[in-house]
Amino acid sequence: MRRRPPRAHCPGRTAHGLEPHGQAEGSQSPQRPRRHTSGRAAWQGLAALLAFTLPADGNGPTTSLLLRQIGDLRAEGYLADDYPLGIETCGLEYGNQSAVVENAIADNIPLPVAALVTQDTDLREAILECVAQADQVARALDRLHTELRRSAGGEALPRDKGERPGQRLLHAVDDRMRRLLAGLRHVEGDLDLLERGREAWELTLWQAAHREADQLLAATPPRAVIGRVIKENNKETMHRSGRAEAWFRTALREALPRAAEARQTTGTAA
């Protein structure tokens, strides 16, 4: 059960003179939420939820004003860092010309209150980097998959066809990200603890990515070792499984530097 903020400390008020429904007093400027890509978990949209820079004219897409209010309550001491805040998201996916509704989506995630304080950039930037790393690794896996298919004589999967290894990776680490967000509530300015959390997250991604990559490589036929030449934009390019694997491992080390260093320190092969 979630606890409600202590109302006795701030009766009848909201942050920045905003009414509870999120409209500024006397303001006629419409504000819209930032868009979230359908099919992605709520934590994958944290770059939008934690985007606190308003457009210069105060009009247009912006993050939730409710989250701004909660951040101000924390900054003013009404909420503790370890307050068990949960974010529930819901939305509609529109179809052709936004004339029809194709899908309804809903999700909920834990979120450290301190990440909503505009002055606390360390925690917020760490969270956003963790999200970005998951996307980077997922894209690297998808590219590895594409290169292996080309090396074996196939073609890249169309964007709307088939299951992609990047999607499987994001699903595999979903629970760990939610646990990370819940755990970061207890950082309370401890940068060493924050750094350990980031390293643990990178190791999670590293292990999940290698599991997926190993499955892709094991399923690749022997002819991919020899590879083939593909002419693209009047330029011939050699596609081989060995080259694709080397690129993937380099991309993984660049995306997850803490995990790469930790593995090197312990003498574990990449």
VEXDRENVO-354388 format. One record per residue: residue number from 1; x, y, z of N, C-alpha, C, O, CB in turn. Coordinates in steps of 0.05 Angstrom, whole numbers, m for minus. Atoms other than C-alpha are relative to their C-alpha. Glycine has a CB too. Layout:
<atoms>
     k       nX       nY       nZ      caX      caY      caZ       cX       cY       cZ       oX       oY       oZ      cbX      cbY      cbZ
   NUM        X        Y        Z        X        Y        Z        X        Y        Z        X        Y        Z        X        Y        Z
...
</atoms>
This chain:
<atoms>
     k       nX       nY       nZ      caX      caY      caZ       cX       cY       cZ       oX       oY       oZ      cbX      cbY      cbZ
     1       17      m24        0        0        0        0       18       25        0       37       26       15      m19        0       24
     2      m16      m24        2       27       69      m18      m10       20       20      m34       24       24       m1       12      m28
     3        7      m21      m19       29      123       35       m5       26      m14        9       32      m34       22        3       21
     4        6      m26       12        0      191       19       19       21       12       28       18       35      m29        8        5
     5      m17      m21      m11       43      254       27      m13       12       24      m38       14       26        6       21      m21
     6       12      m12      m24       34      287       95      m13       27       m5        0       47       m9       22        4       21
     7       14      m24        8      m20      338       80        1       22       21       m2       45       15      m29       m7       m5
     8        0      m20      m21      m15      372      148       21       21       m4       18       43        6        4      m14       27
     9      m21      m19        3       49      406      126       m6       20      m22        7       41      m23       26      m15       m6
    10        5      m18       23       20      437       63      m29        0       m7      m37       m7      m29       17       m8      m24
    11       28        1        5      m55      445       69       m8       20      m22       m1       43      m22      m16        6       25
    12       12      m17       20      m91      471        8       19       14      m19       11       34      m31      m15       21       13
    13      m19      m13       18      m29      487      m33       11      m20      m20       12      m44      m14       22       14       16
    14      m14       16       20        5      461      m95       25       15       m9       26       39       m6      m18       m8      m23
    15      m25      m13        8       74      475     m124       m4       19      m23      m20       14      m41       20      m21       m7
    16       m1      m20       22       86      536     m168      m27       11       m6      m32       19      m29       11      m13      m25
    17       26      m12        5       15      561     m160      m17      m15      m20      m34       m3      m33        3       28      m10
    18       15       16       19      m13      504     m200      m24      m13       14      m22      m22       37       17      m23      m13
    19       23       14      m11      m83      477     m188        5      m30       m1       22      m39      m17      m26        8      m16
    20       m4       29       m1      m88      402     m172       m3      m14      m27       10      m34      m32      m18      m13       19
    21        4       14       26     m111      386     m243       23        7      m19       23       m3      m42      m27        9      m12
    22      m24       m4       16      m45      414     m270        0       25      m17       18       28      m33        4      m23      m17
    23        2      m24       16      m67      480     m302        9       24       16       m1       28       38      m28        4      m11
    24       m9      m24      m14      m30      543     m281      m22       20        4      m39       23      m14       24       12      m14
    25       21      m20       m5      m73      596     m249        2       23      m20       23       35      m23        3       11       29
    26        1      m22       19      m94      646     m301       13       m6      m26       14       11      m44       12       24       12
    27      m14        7       24      m57      609     m355      m19      m10      m22      m37      m26      m16       22      m20        5
    28       16        9       22      m89      599     m423       16      m17      m19        6      m26      m40      m12       24      m15
    29      m18       14       18      m29      564     m454       m4      m30        3        0      m41       25       29        7        6
    30        4       29       m2      m45      491     m470       26      m15        3       46       m7      m10      m16      m11      m24
    31      m24       16       m3        6      439     m448       m7      m29       m4      m28      m38        5       12        4       28
    32        6       27        8       10      369     m474       22      m18       11       45      m10       14       m2       m3      m31
    33      m21       19       m9       46      307     m447       18       m8      m23       10       m7      m46      m13      m25       13
    34      m19       10       20      107      281     m483      m10      m27      m10      m21      m43        6       29       m2       11
    35        9       26       11       93      222     m529       18      m23        9       42      m20       14        1        2      m31
    36      m14       24       m8      112      152     m509       m5      m21      m22      m28      m25      m30       m9      m10       28
    37        2       20       21      126       98     m561      m15      m25       10       m8      m36       30       27       m8      m11
    38       16       23       m7       75       42     m559       18      m25        0       36      m27      m17      m24       m4      m18
    39      m15       24       m1      102      m26     m540       24        1       18       38      m20       22        9       m8      m27
    40      m22       m3      m18      155        1     m493       m9        3       29      m30       15       34       17       24       m8
    41        7       m2      m29      154       m6     m417        3       29        9       16       46       m4       19      m18       17
    42        0      m28      m10      144       57     m376       28        9        6       35       33        1      m17        2       25
    43      m28       m9       m7      217       57     m353       16        7      m25       35       23      m23       14      m22       15
    44      m14       m8       25      239       61     m426       m8       28       m9        5       40      m26       m7      m20      m22
    45        8      m27        6      202      127     m429        8       20       21       m3       42       22      m29        1       m4
    46       m7      m18      m21      236      158     m369       13       26      m10       13       46        4       19      m14       19
    47      m12      m24       11      273      207     m414      m22       21       m4      m16       45       m2       14       m6      m27
    48       23      m19        3      204      238     m426      m11        8       27      m17       31       32      m22      m12      m17
    49       11       m6      m26      179      232     m355       18       18       17        8       34       33       m5      m26       16
    50      m19      m16      m16      242      264     m327       11       24      m16       32       35       m9       23      m17        9
    51       m8      m23       16      247      319     m380      m13       25       12      m37       30        9       m8       m3      m30
    52       11      m23      m14      239      383     m339        4       26      m13       m2       47       m2       11        0       28
    53       m4      m25       15      259      434     m391      m25        7      m16      m31       m8      m35       25       m2      m18
    54       24       m9       14      197      471     m414        8       14      m26       29       26      m27      m17       18       18
    55       m5      m16       24      193      500     m484        2       30        7      m10       39       27      m23       m4      m21
    56       m5      m28       m6      215      573     m487      m26       16        3      m28       34       19       17       12      m21
    57       24      m16       m1      144      598     m499      m20      m12       20      m43       m2       22      m13        1      m28
    58       18       12      m20      114      553     m445      m23      m16      m13      m41      m25        2      m12       21       17
    59       21       15       14       71      517     m498       12      m24      m13       35      m23      m22      m14       19      m20
    60      m10       24       14       78      448     m527        4      m23       18       m4      m23       41       26        6      m14
    61       m3       24      m16       98      379     m503       18        4       24       38       18       23       12      m23      m17
    62      m16       m3      m24      124      375     m432       m7      m24       18      m26      m38       14       m7       26       15
    63        5       22      m18      129      324     m376      m23        7       18      m34       29       18       25       m6       17
    64       23       m3      m17       75      314     m324        4       23       21       25       23       34       m7      m26       14
    65       m1      m21      m20       62      376     m281       m2      m12       28        8       m1       48      m21       21       m5
    66        3       13      m26       43      329     m225       28       m9       10       33       m7       34      m19      m25       m2
    67      m26        9       m9      114      301     m224       17       25        8       33       22       27       15      m14      m23
    68      m13      m25       m8      140      373     m220       m8        7       29        8       15       45       m6       23      m19
    69       11       m6      m27       96      384     m159       12      m18       21       20       m9       42      m30       m1        1
    70      m12       19      m18      122      321     m126       29        6        5       39        5       28       m3      m29      m10
    71      m28       m7       m3      194      342     m139        3       25       18       21       26       34       12        6      m27
    72       m1      m24      m17      180      410     m106       m6       m7       29        5        4       47      m20       21      m11
    73        6        9      m27      150      375      m46       24      m13       13       30       m9       37      m24      m20        1
    74      m25       11      m11      215      336      m38       20       22        5       33       22       26       11      m21      m20
    75      m20      m21       m4      258      398      m48       m6       17       24       12       28       37        1       18      m25
    76        7      m17      m23      219      434        6       m2      m16       26      m10       m5       47      m27       13       m6
    77       m2       16      m24      226      376       55      m25      m14        8      m26      m25       30        9       17       22
    78       25       14       m8      155      349       55        0      m30       m6      m16      m45        6      m23       13      m16
    79       m2       28        6      176      282       26       29       m9        4       48        7       m2       m9       m6      m29
    80      m27       11       m4      236      238       44       10      m13      m26       m6      m20      m43        1      m20       24
    81      m11       13       24      283      209       m8      m10      m28       m4      m14      m37      m26       30        0        2
    82        8       27        2      260      139        9      m31       m4       m1      m41      m26        3       11      m16       23
    83       29        2        3      186      155        1       m7      m19      m23        4      m16      m45      m13       29       m5
    84        6       21       20      156       95      m37      m18       10      m23      m41        1      m26      m12      m24       13
    85       16      m11       22      132      134      m98       m3      m20      m23       17      m33      m31       13       26      m11
    86        5       17       23      100       94     m154      m13       17      m22      m30       34      m16      m18      m24        7
    87       11      m15       23       85      122     m223      m17      m18      m17       m8      m39      m26       23       13      m17
    88       18       15       18       25       96     m261       m5       15      m25      m12       39      m25      m27       m6       15
    89        4      m13       25       21      111     m334      m22      m14      m16      m26      m39      m13       26       m1      m16
    90       20       12       18      m35      100     m384       m2       18      m25        5       41      m24      m28       m2       14
    91        1      m15       25      m47      121     m455      m15      m15      m21      m23      m38      m18       28        7      m10
    92       14       11       23      m81      108     m521       18        1      m25       32       21      m29      m26       15       m5
    93      m15        1       25      m48       87     m586      m20        5      m23      m39      m10      m27       15      m28       m4
    94       18       m8       21      m81      121     m645        8      m13      m27       32      m17      m32       m1       30       m3
    95       m5       12       26      m87       92     m715        2       20      m22       14       41      m18      m21      m20       m6
    96       m3      m17       24      m93      123     m784      m10       28        5      m33       33       12      m16      m13      m23
    97        6      m29       m3      m91      199     m780      m12        6       28      m27       26       31      m19        9      m22
    98        9       m4      m28     m105      193     m705      m31        0        1      m42       13       19       11       26       11
    99       29        0        1     m178      180     m723      m12      m23       16      m36      m22       23       m9       m1      m29
   100       11       23      m15     m185      113     m688       20       m8       22       44       m2       20       m5      m24      m19
   101      m16       10      m21     m159       82     m624        6      m29       m5      m12      m46       m7      m14        4       28
   102       m8       28        6     m119       18     m637        7      m16       25        5      m40       25       23        0      m18
   103       m9       15      m24      m94        1     m567        0       19       24        4       43       22       28      m11       m5
   104       m3      m14      m26      m95       22     m494       23      m12       15       25      m37       16      m27       m1       16
   105      m23       10      m14      m32       16     m454        1       11       29       m9       32       35       26        8      m14
   106       m2       m8      m28      m18       19     m379       24      m14       12       31      m37        5      m26       m7       16
   107      m24       12      m13       43        7     m335        4       16       26       m8       37       30       25        2      m18
   108       m7      m15      m24       70       26     m267       28       m8        8       37      m30        5      m19       m7       24
   109      m28        4       m7      141       34     m241        6       15       26       m7       35       32       19       10      m23
   110      m10      m15      m23      176       54     m176       18       22      m11       30       20      m32       15      m18       20
   111      m17      m22        8      213      120     m180       11       15       24       m5       22       42      m15       20      m19
   112      m11      m16      m22      261      155     m132      m10       29        0       m9       42      m21       31       m1       m1
   113       10      m27       m2      231      220     m108       22       21       m7       17       41      m20      m11        6       28
   114      m22      m18        5      300      253     m112        5        5      m29       16       26      m37       25      m10       13
   115       m4       m4       29      301      243     m187      m18       22      m11      m14       31      m34       m5      m26      m15
   116       18      m20        9      244      293     m192        8       28        9       m5       48        2      m28       m6       10
   117      m10      m26       m9      284      349     m158       18       11      m21       38       m2      m28       14       m2       28
   118      m15      m10       23      310      393     m214       29        5        7       46        4      m11      m13       25      m10
   119      m27       m5       m7      373      409     m175       17      m25        3       42      m24        2        1       17       26
   120      m14       25       m4      392      336     m163        5      m13      m27      m10      m32      m35      m16      m19       19
   121       m4       11       27      422      321     m231       15      m27        0       12      m42      m19       16       20      m16
   122      m16       24        0      468      264     m210      m18      m25       m2      m13      m43      m18       17       m2       26
   123       18       23        0      412      214     m195      m16       m1      m25      m18      m23      m38      m18        1       24
   124       16        0       24      369      235     m253       16       m8      m25        7      m24      m41      m13       28       m5
   125      m16        6       23      426      232     m303        9      m30        1       11      m43      m20       25       18       m1
   126       m8       28       m2      447      163     m276      m23      m18      m10      m19      m37      m24        7       m7       29
   127       23       16        8      376      136     m286       m3        1      m30       m8      m19      m43      m26       10       14
   128        3       m3       29      372      164     m356       22      m14      m16       17      m25      m37       m1       30       m8
   129      m22       14       14      440      135     m374       m6      m30        1       m1      m44      m19       27        6       14
   130        6       29       m1      417       66     m350      m21       m7      m21      m19      m28      m34      m11       m7       28
   131       21        5       21      355       71     m395       13        1      m28        7      m16      m44      m22       21        2
   132      m12       m3       27      397       95     m454       18      m24       m6       20      m33      m29       16       25       m1
   133      m17       23        4      446       37     m444      m16      m24       m9       m7      m39      m26       16       m6       26
   134       17       23        8      390      m14     m449       m7        3      m30       m7      m17      m44      m25       m1       17
   135        7       m4       28      369       17     m515       25       m5      m18       22      m17      m40      m10       29       m4
   136      m24        4       16      441       18     m541        6      m29       m3       12      m38      m26       24       14       14
   137       m6       29        1      452      m55     m524      m20      m15      m17      m14      m33      m33        2      m12       28
   138       21       12       16      385      m74     m555        5        5      m30        2      m13      m46      m27       10        8
   139       m6       m6       29      404      m38     m620       24      m15      m10       25      m24      m33        4       30       m3
   140      m24       15        8      472      m72     m621       m7      m29       m5        3      m41      m24       21        2       22
   141        9       28        5      439     m140     m615      m15       m2      m26      m12      m21      m41      m18      m10       23
   142       15        1       25      391     m124     m671       18        3      m24       14      m10      m45      m21       23        0
   143      m19       m3       22      449     m102     m715       15      m26       m4       20      m34      m26       19       24        4
   144      m14       26        2      487     m166     m699      m18      m20      m14       m9      m35      m31        7      m10       28
   145       19       19       13      425     m206     m719       m2        6      m30       m1      m13      m46      m28        3       13
   146        1       m7       28      420     m168     m784       25       m8      m15       24      m19      m37       m5       31       m3
   147      m26        7       14      494     m177     m801        3      m30       m3       14      m39      m23       23       12       16
   148       m2       29        2      491     m251     m786      m19      m11      m22      m11      m30      m37       m7      m13       27
   149       18        8       22      431     m259     m832       12        6      m27       11      m10      m45      m28       14        3
   150      m13       m7       25      467     m222     m887       24      m18       m6       28      m25      m29        8       29        0
   151      m24       17        4      530     m263     m877       m8      m28      m10        7      m40      m25       16       m2       26
   152        9       27        8      490     m327     m886      m16        0      m26      m26      m21      m34      m17      m12       23
   153       15       m1       26      456     m303     m950      m28       11        2      m42       12      m18       m1      m27      m12
   154       27      m11       m4      392     m274     m920       m1       30       m2       19       43       m9      m11       m9       26
   155        4      m29       m1      364     m204     m914       m9        9       27      m18       m8       44      m20        8      m22
   156        9      m11      m26      349     m159     m856      m30       m3        3      m45       m1      m17        8       30        2
   157       29        1       m5      281     m168     m824      m13       26       m4       m2       47        4       m5      m11       29
   158       15      m25        1      229     m116     m842       m7       10       28       m9       m6       46      m26       m4      m17
   159        4      m11      m27      215      m69     m784      m24      m11       14      m25      m13       38       m2       30       m3
   160       25        9      m12      145      m95     m773       m3      m31       m1      m25      m41        3      m23       13      m13
   161        1       29        2      162     m169     m781       19      m14       19       42       m5       23        5       m9      m29
   162      m17       18      m16      189     m222     m734        7       12       27        5       36       33       25       m5      m15
   163       m9       m7      m26      215     m221     m663       30        7       m1       45       m7      m14       m5      m22       21
   164      m28      m10        1      280     m183     m652       14       m7       27        2       m6       48        1       30       m5
   165      m15        6      m25      335     m202     m602        1       24       19        1       20       43       28       m8       m7
   166        0      m24      m18      335     m130     m576      m25        1       17      m24        9       40        2       25      m17
   167       25        1      m15      263     m138     m555        1      m21       22       m8      m17       45      m24       m5      m18
   168       m3       21      m20      279     m203     m519       18        9       23       13        4       46       11      m26      m12
   169      m18      m10      m20      336     m169     m483      m14       19       19      m12       17       44       24       14      m12
   170       14      m20      m17      293     m111     m458      m21      m14       18      m25       m6       41      m14       21      m18
   171       19       15      m16      241     m161     m434       15      m14       23        5      m16       45      m16      m20      m17
   172      m15       16      m20      294     m202     m398       10       18       23       12        8       46       24      m13      m13
   173      m11      m17      m21      321     m142     m359      m21       18       13      m15       35       30       23       18      m11
   174       21      m17       m9      254     m110     m345       m3       m1       31       m4       20       44      m27       m8      m12
   175        3        3      m29      248     m137     m274       24       13       15       20       25       36       m3      m29        8
   176      m24      m11      m13      320     m117     m257       m1       31        0        8       43       19       25      m10      m14
   177        2      m29        1      307      m45     m279      m19       10       21      m14       30       34       m8        9      m28
   178       19       m8      m20      246      m40     m235       12       m3       28        7       14       46      m26      m17       m2
   179      m14        3      m26      287      m67     m176       21       21        4       25       31       26       12      m28        2
   180      m20      m21       m2      342      m17     m192      m13       27        8       m3       41       25       15        3      m27
   181       14      m25       m6      293       41     m191      m10        1       29       m8       22       42      m24        4      m19
   182        9        1      m28      265       18     m124       24        3       18       22       16       39      m15      m26        5
   183      m24       m2      m17      335       10      m96       12       28        1       24       35       21       20      m20       m9
   184      m12      m26        1      357       79     m118      m14       20       18       m5       43       22        0       11      m28
   185       13      m17      m20      307      109      m69       17        4       25       14       24       39      m28      m12        8
   186      m16       m1      m25      358       95      m14       28       11       m4       44        9       14        1      m28       11
   187      m27      m11        5      418      129      m46        5       23       18       27       25       30        3        8      m30
   188       m2      m23      m17      406      194       m9       27       15       m2       39       21       18       m4       m9       29
   189      m25      m15        5      466      229      m40       25      m16        2       47       m4       m1        1       22       19
   190      m24       17       m2      514      170      m31        8       m7      m29       m3      m25      m41       m6      m26       17
   191       m9        4       28      551      173      m98       13      m27       m4       12      m39      m25       19       22       m8
   192      m13       27        2      590      109      m83      m22      m21       m3      m19      m40      m19       17       m6       25
   193       21       19        2      525       71      m73      m14        2      m28      m21      m18      m40      m21        5       22
   194       11       m4       26      498      102     m137       17      m13      m21        8      m25      m40       m3       30       m6
   195      m19       12       20      560       80     m175       m2      m30        1        0      m43      m20       29        9        6
   196        3       29       m2      553        9     m149      m25      m10      m13      m26      m31      m26        1       m9       30
   197       25        7       14      481        8     m173        3        1      m30       m8      m16      m44      m22       18        9
   198       m3       m3       29      502       31     m242       17      m23      m11       12      m34      m32       13       27       m7
   199      m17       22        9      557      m22     m246      m16      m26        0      m14      m42      m19       24       m3       18
   200       16       24       m1      508      m76     m225      m20       m1      m24      m24      m23      m35      m16       m2       27
   201       18       m1       23      459      m54     m279       15       m6      m26        5      m21      m43      m13       28       m2
   202      m16        5       24      514      m55     m332        7      m30       m2        6      m42      m23       26       17       m1
   203       m6       29        0      533     m126     m311      m24      m16       m8      m22      m37      m21       11       m8       27
   204       25       13        7      461     m146     m317       m4        1      m31      m11      m20      m43      m25       13       14
   205        2       m3       29      458     m119     m388       21      m16      m15       15      m29      m35        2       30       m8
   206      m22       15       12      525     m150     m405       m6      m30       m2       m3      m42      m23       27        5       16
   207        6       28       m1      504     m219     m384      m24       m7      m18      m23      m27      m32       m6      m10       29
   208       23        5       17      436     m215     m418        6        2      m29       m3      m13      m46      m23       19        8
   209       m7       m4       28      466     m189     m482       17      m23      m11       13      m32      m33       16       26       m3
   210      m17       22        9      518     m244     m485      m17      m26       m3      m11      m42      m21       23       m5       19
   211       18       23        3      464     m297     m474      m14        1      m27      m15      m19      m42      m20       m2       22
   212       14       m3       25      425     m270     m533       20       m3      m24       13      m17      m43      m14       27       m2
   213      m19        1       21      487     m262     m576       10      m29       m5       13      m38      m28       24       18        5
   214       m9       28        3      511     m333     m562      m21      m17      m14      m14      m34      m30        6      m12       28
   215       22       15       14      443     m360     m584        0        7      m30       m4      m11      m46      m27        6       13
   216       m1       m8       28      447     m320     m648       23      m13      m15       20      m23      m37        1       31       m3
   217      m24       11       13      517     m343     m664       m2      m30       m3        7      m42      m23       25        7       17
   218        3       29        1      500     m416     m648      m19       m8      m22      m16      m29      m34      m10      m11       27
   219       20        6       21      442     m413     m697        9        8      m28       m6        3      m47      m26       13        7
   220      m10      m10       26      483     m382     m753       13      m23      m16       30      m37       m5       20       23        3
   221      m12       22       15      500     m432     m809       30        5       m7       39       27       m7      m16       m3      m27
   222      m29       m2        5      574     m447     m826        7       19      m23       28       31      m22       11      m27       m5
   223       m7      m16       23      571     m410     m892        3       30        8       15       45       m7      m21       m2      m21
   224       m2      m28       m9      566     m344     m852       29        6        7       37       29        7      m18        5       23
   225      m29       m5       m6      640     m354     m833       14       11      m25       30       29      m23       13      m26       10
   226      m11      m10       25      659     m345     m906      m12       27       m8        2       45      m17       m4      m21      m23
   227       14      m25        5      607     m291     m915       m6        5      m29       m3      m13      m46       16       22       11
   228        6       m8       27      587     m255     m977        3       30       m4        3       45       16      m28       m9       m8
   229       m2      m28        6      595     m189    m1012      m27       11       m9      m40       m1      m26       22        5      m23
   230       25      m12        7      535     m143    m1017        7       28      m11       22       43        1      m19        2       24
   231       m5      m26       12      534      m82    m1062      m22       19        9      m46       14        4        0       m2      m32
   232       19      m19      m11      501      m23    m1028       10       28       m7       32       36       m1       m3       m3       31
   233       m7      m27        8      500       48    m1055       26        1      m17       44       18      m12        3       18       25
   234      m23        2       18      550       29    m1109       26       m6       15       48        0        5        4       26      m15
   235      m23        7      m16      597        3    m1055       m3      m29        9      m23      m37       20        5       19       24
   236        0       28       m8      615      m70    m1043        9       m3       29       30        8       37       17      m17      m19
   237       m7        3      m28      615      m91     m970        0      m30        7      m19      m45       m1      m21       15       18
   238       m2       28       m8      638     m158     m942      m14       m4       27       m9       11       46       29       m9        2
   239       14        6      m25      592     m188     m889        8      m28        9        3      m48       m6      m31        1       m4
   240       m9       26      m11      622     m244     m846       m9       m1       29      m11       19       43       30       m3       m2
   241        9        4      m27      599     m273     m780       22        9       20       16       21       41       m8      m29        6
   242      m22       m7      m17      668     m262     m749        2       31        3        6       41       25       26      m10      m10
   243       m1      m29       m1      668     m188     m767      m24       11       16      m21       30       31        0       11      m28
   244       23       m9      m15      597     m180     m740        3       m4       30       m5       13       46      m25      m15      m11
   245       m4        6      m29      615     m213     m674       20       19       12       16       29       34        9      m29        4
   246      m20      m19      m10      677     m169     m666      m12       27        4       m7       41       24       24        1      m19
   247       12      m27       m3      637     m106     m679      m19        0       25      m19       19       40      m17        7      m26
   248       19        1      m23      584     m128     m628       14        2       26        6       17       44      m17      m26       m1
   249      m14        0      m25      634     m141     m573       13       27        5       14       36       28       22      m22        0
   250      m11      m27       m4      667      m73     m585      m22       19        8      m19       36       26       13       10      m26
   251       23      m17       m6      599      m39     m584       m9       m4       29      m17       15       42      m23       m5      m19
   252        9        6      m27      582      m74     m519       20       12       21       11       23       41       m1      m31        5
   253      m19      m12      m18      647      m51     m486       m3       30        2        1       42       23       29       m8       m8
   254        4      m29        0      634       20     m507      m25        9       14      m26       30       27        0       10      m29
   255       26       m7      m13      562       20     m483        0       m5       30      m13        9       45      m23      m15      m13
   256        0        8      m29      578      m13     m416       29        0       11       40      m21       17      m12      m29        3
   257      m28       m2       m8      646       13     m394        6      m11       28       27      m23       33       10       28       m1
   258       m4       10      m27      637       m5     m320        0      m31        0       17      m43       14      m22       10       19
   259        1       30        1      618      m77     m336       26      m10      m14       37      m31       m5      m25       m9      m15
   260      m24        9       14      677      m83     m385       24        1       19       40      m17       19        5       17      m25
   261      m22       m2      m19      725      m58     m332       m1      m20       22       19      m32       30        1       28       12
   262        3       20      m21      697     m103     m279        7      m28       m9       19      m43        5      m29        0       11
   263       m6       26       11      702     m164     m324       30       m3       m4       42      m24        0      m15       m4      m26
   264      m29        0        5      774     m145     m342       15       m4       27       35      m18       28        9       25      m14
   265      m13        2      m27      792     m137     m268       m1      m28       11       18      m37       23      m14       20       19
   266        3       27      m11      765     m205     m250       12      m22      m19       12      m45      m12      m29       m6        5
   267      m12       18       18      798     m236     m311      m20      m17      m16      m13      m38      m27       18      m18       14
   268       21       14       15      732     m258     m343        1        8      m29        4       32      m35      m28        5       12
   269       m1       m6       28      732     m262     m418      m24       16       m9      m46       13        3        2      m26      m17
   270       22      m16       10      690     m212     m456      m19      m16      m17      m39       m6      m27       10       24      m17
</atoms>
